[in-house]
């Protein structure tokens, strides 16, 4: 078998990544600390089970990531 197509390296297809702003990094760090605090609050203060607290914090984190993805796609489509 032979291939009659011209092969394009992946480097040429991908767009260069935009630099991440300091505010974005700080916001993600703050959210991470708050999620860890939410986990500790549920586990130690409310005395939920360890697994329940991990699941609640992880679910909250995934919901926030979904929200960020939706907002990002809406902003990108407006341009």
Order of alpha helices (4+ residues) and beta strands (2+ residues): alpha-alpha-alpha
